[in-house]
Amino acid sequence: MEEGPLRGKSFVFLKHESFVFGRGRDCRVRLPEDKSISRRHFQMEIEPSGIKIRDLGSMNGTWINGVRHGEPGPETKDPGYERVSPAVRLAHGDTVKAGATVFRVSIENGGAPSVKNAAGPGPGAPAAIKISGYGSARLIAEGGSGAVYSAIRESDGLAVAIKVLTAGADAAERTKKLHRREIECLKKLSHPNLVSLLDSGFIGDTIYCVTDYCEGGSMSDFLKTRGGKLSLSRAVPLFLQSLKALAYIHVMGFVHRDLKPSNLLLGRPGTETTVKISDLGLAKNYELAGLSGITVGRSVQGTFPYMPPEQIVDFRCFRPSGDVWSMGAAFYNILTGRFPHDFPPGADPFNIVLNGPVVPLAERLPGIPARLAAVLDKALAPDAARRHANAGEMLKEFRSALGV
């Protein structure tokens, strides 16, 4: 820091980080004494491809190399985050000014770290791959961050799923050790409604994780075959199973961080469908490895509709109450086919997550029992202190509302 209350202080980031700078109590870097700084002034994200910063509608703007970025929202009385500006990528040597604080960006080697994609995962993934100990793995799904394959474990003939994600050629040995240590912890978790993590490792620069195979596919795919939503009678048993698993996760000291319908997998379709939470711990593991992050693009098709506001403000301090919000949002979507927030065309989802109102469930689903609606509405409170503290509390209230 070159000027202001933090002058002379340095902040060093060695892995992926995302946080908000401002006067508010929820900000990671907080300067309550500087009244020229807004409550939430700007958000900064440090990722493998570089550093990005975006003004959150601050009253006095965020100045980068002497150029103002950001404008306050209309009729904003309190400085703060009514209108989110596009992200700006910072370079080595750039100066940033917010209020009386000025700091200079320093990036090792004089440039942003590069991430070199390994061949294989992502769009255009090969139709089949081979991993030692497993039969030929055949592609069943792919996306921008990786691909999922089905295979047979050679030792016992068990059907498995293999998720392959790009780590980048610069993944250091320390990164791999952190990955393996986290995986060993996750292997200790066992619950009938959790996808079991069976194996993991690296092939060159590519991370793979082996789990049990869920024949019914994801909840998001299942919803597409049911008109985009489920009846209350069909959804409630799945909700109970999911909450039991999430309560177990929280008791064991973990948080998920990325709950959404695509991460709820279904067993063999039938009258007694089993739901399993998948991808447990991957977001946390990749944070440790410096490989993950919050995508701050403009699409609302991914994680944004299921993201609590505090995940943007300081994702490192994610608590079980954040999972409660995401689980509530997932089942809000399953019941209504809609999201808790409205995402108008052209609106910045980043801003909506931070500031947008949550539409009460009864407005989307008239006739839902008031006690059930109250449980989900509480789970979706913007203020984490007003939600259920964890999934166990939410499960208890949900059962009470059902009378079971």
N, C-alpha and C positions, 0 to 999 in steps of 0.2 A: 504494500500500500504506500503511495507516494504522498497523499494529502488526506486530511480528515482525521476522525477519532481513532482510526486503526493504523495511522501512519507508522511505518516501520515494521508492520506485521506482514508475514507471508503465509499464504495458504498453498499447500502442496498436494496435488492429486495424482495418485499413482494408478488409479483404476476408474472405472466408469462412475460418474457422479451426476446427480441432478438435484438442484436445490433452488430455493428462492431467497433473495436478498431484500431486506426491508426493515421496517420498524415493528412489524407484527410479531406476536409471541410465537407463532408457528414457523417463523423463518429460521433457516439454519444459520445464516450470517445476519445478525440483528444489530441495528444501531438505533435504539429507541430515543436517544438524546438528539438526533439530527432531524429536526422537524421539516427539513426540505426533502427528506426521503419519504416515499409513500409506504403505506402499511405493507403492501407487497409490491416492490418496485420493479425488479426484473428477475427472470428465471434464467439460470445458466445450466448448460448440460455439457459435461466433459465426456467424450466418447472416443473410440479408437480412431475415427476419421477426423477428429478435430474438436473444436470448442464452438458452441453456439450460444447466443444470448438473445433473449427477446424481452422487450419492455412489456410490462403488464398494465399499461394504461396509467402510468405514473403521472402525477400532476406536473412535474418539472422535467420529465423525459430522462432517457438514458443516452448519454453522449459518448459516441465512439469516434475517437480521433477528431474531436471537435464538431462532429455532425450529430444533430439530435435525431433520436429514434423514439417513436411513441408519442401518442397524443392522449390526453385524458378523455374519459367518456363524457358525454353530454351531461351538464348539470351536476357534475361530480363535486360534492361538498368536501368529502374526506379524500385526501390524496389516495388514489389507489385502484388499480387493476380493473377498471371498467371496460377498457378496450385493449385487447392483446394485439401487439404488433407482430409482423412476420419475423422469423428468426434471422439473425445476422451471424455469419460465420466469422470468428476472430482469427487473426493471424499473429504470429510471433512479433512482439513489440507494440501491438495495439494498446492504446490507452482507453480506459472506460471511466466515465465520471457519472456519479449518481449523488445528488445533493452535494455535500462538502467532501465526499470521498472520491479519490482518484486512485486507480491502480493500473498497473501495466501487466500485460499478459506475456508470460514467458513459456515457450514450448521447447522441450528438449530437442536438440539437433536443429533448432531453428525452423521447424516446420511441423505440421500436424502428423501424428503417427499414421502409418498406412496400414490398411488391412487387406491382405491378399487372399482372395477366395480360393478355397481348395476345389478341385474338380469334383463334380458330383451333385451335391445338394442344391436346392433352389430350382427355379424354373429351368426346364430342360434336363432334369435329373435323369440318369440312366434308368432303363426299365428294370434292370437287375444289378445287384452288387453282391460281393462275396466277402463275408467276415468269418474269420477262423472260428470253428465250433458250431457254425450254423449253415444250413443248406442255402442254396441260392435264394437271395432275398429279392422279392418282386415288389415293384413300386405300387402303392395303393393310394398315396396322396402326396401332394407337394405344394409348397408355397414359397414366399420370398426368402424365408430364413432357413429352409431345409426341406427334408422329404421324409416320408414314413414308408417303411417296407414291411411286408409280412414274410416270415421265414419259419423253418422248423429247427428246433435245437437238436443237434445230432446226438447228444448224449442220452436223450429220453423221448424224443419225438414230440416234445411240447411245441404247440403253435405259439409264436411270439411276434411282437411288433418291434421293429428297430427304427428308432428316430435318429436321423443323421442331420447334424447342424454344422455350419461352417464356423470354425474357430479362428481361422486366419493364420498365416504363416509365421506371424510374430508372437504366437502363444509361447511364453517362456516356460521353462521347467517348473518354476514356482507356480505358475498358473495351473499346470497339470497336477501338481501335488495338491493344490487347493481343491481342484475338481474331484480328485480321487477321495480326499478326506471327506468332502461333503457327501459324495455318493455312498461311502461306507456308513455314514450316519443315517442316510435315507433308507438304506437296506434294512435297518432295524425296525422300521415302521411296518406294521402289518395290521390290516383291517379289511373286512370283506368288501367295503365300498371304496377302497383305494386301489389304483392300479399298482401292482407290485413292480418294483425296480429290481430286475434280475441280474443285470450286468451293465457295464459301461467301459468306455476306453477311448483311445485315440487311434485313428488310422492316419498317419502323417499329421496334417493340421486339422483333421476332421474329427469332431466329437460324435460318438454314437452312444445311445442309451437303449438297452433292451428291456422291454416290459412284457407282461402277459398281454395276449391278444384279445381284444373285445370285439366279438363278432357283429354286434349290433351297430357299430360305428359311433359317431359322435351325436350328442343331443341336437346340435345345430343341423346336421344332415337329417336326423329323424324328424325334426320339426318341418322341414321342407316337404316331407311326404304327408304331413298332417295339416296342411294349410297354414303353417307358420306358428301354430300355437296348440296347446293341449287344454282339455277340460280340467276343471278343478279336481274332479275325482281321479283323473289319470295322473295329474301332476303331483298331488299331495304325497303319495307313497314315494315318489322319486325325490321329492324335496326332503322328506324325513330321512331317507337313506343318505343323501348328500350332507345334511346337517350333522348326522351321527359321525360321518367320516371327518368332516371339518372340525367338529368338537374334539375328536381324537387327535387330529393334527395339532390343534392349539394346546391341548393338555400335554402333548409330547414336546412342546416348546418350538414348534415350527409355524410359519405363516406361508401361505401359498403365493399370493401376490398377483395371480393372473387367472382368477376364476371367471369363467364365461361358458356358455353352452358348448362351445367347441372343445372345452377341456373336461366335459362330463361325458364319459363313454358308457355305452350300453352293452350288457351281455347279450346272450341269445334272445332275440325278440320273442315275446310271448306274454301271457297274462301276468306273470310274475317277473317283469323285467327288472334286472339289477343295474343300478347306475354306479359307476366308479369314477372318482376324481382322478384325473391324470395330470402329468407334468408337475407333480409336487416337487418343489425345491429347485426346479431348473432356473427360474428367474433369479433366485438368490444365488445359486451357484455361478451363474454367468456374471452377476454383479461382482462377485469375488474375483472372477477371472478377468474382469474388465472387458467383457464381450457383449453384454446386453445393454438394454436401455429402454426408455420410453420413446416410442415413435411419436414424434410431434408433427407429423404430416397433417393433411386436411381430411383424410379419409375417416369416416365413422364406421367402417366395416370391421375394424379390428377391436382393440382393447378399450378405446375411449368410452364407449357407452357403459362399461362395467368398472370404470376407474373412479375411486373416491377422490375428492379434491386433495386430500393430504398426500396422495401418491405423487402428485405434481409438485406440491410445495417442498416435500423432502422425502423422496422415495426410500431413502436408506433407513428412515425411522418408521417404516410401515409396521402397524400393530394388528393384532387379531380383529379389532373393530373395522379395519380396512377390508379384510376378507368378508366380514359380515355385510358390508355395503355391496361388495361384488357379488356375493351369493344372493343377496336380496335383488340386485339388478338382474341377475341371470334368471331367477324365477319370475320376476316381473315380466321379463321378455317371454318366457315360456308360457305364461298365462294369457298375455295380451297380444303378443306379436309386436310389441312396441318397446321403446326404451324409457327409463325413468325420466330422462331429459328429452326435450324436443331438440332436434338438430336441423334447423331450417337450412334450405339450400344456400350455399355460400357462406354460412356461419363458420367461425373458427371453433372446432370442437374443443380445443385447448381452453378457450375462454368459457365455453359452456360448462365444462367440467368444473372449472373454478367458481363460476358465478351463476350458472343457470339454475332456475327453480326446478325442483322435482315435482312432477305431476302426481298427485295422490292416486293410489291404485284404483280406488272406487270410481274415479273419473274415467279410467280406461276400461274398467270392468264392473259396470253397474250390477248390483245384485250379489256381489261377493260378501260373505258374512263379515260384519264390521270388525269382529275380533281378529279374524285372519288378516284383513286389510291393515289393521293397526300394527300387527307384528312386522309386516313388510315395510310399512311406512316408517316405523321406528328404525328399522335396519338401514333405511335410505336417508336418514337425517344427515344433512351436510356437515353438521358439527359432530365430530366423532364422540364427544362426551355425552351426546344425547342418544347414541345407539346402544345396542347390546354390546357389552364389553368383549364378548367372544361368542363363538358358535354354540357353546354349551348353554349360555343364557338364552340365546335365540331359540334353540331347540326346546328348552323348557317352556318358554312362552308360547311357542307354536303348538306344542302338545296340549297346553292348557286351553288354547283357543279351540283346538279340535275336540277337547273333552276326553283325551286319552292319557 
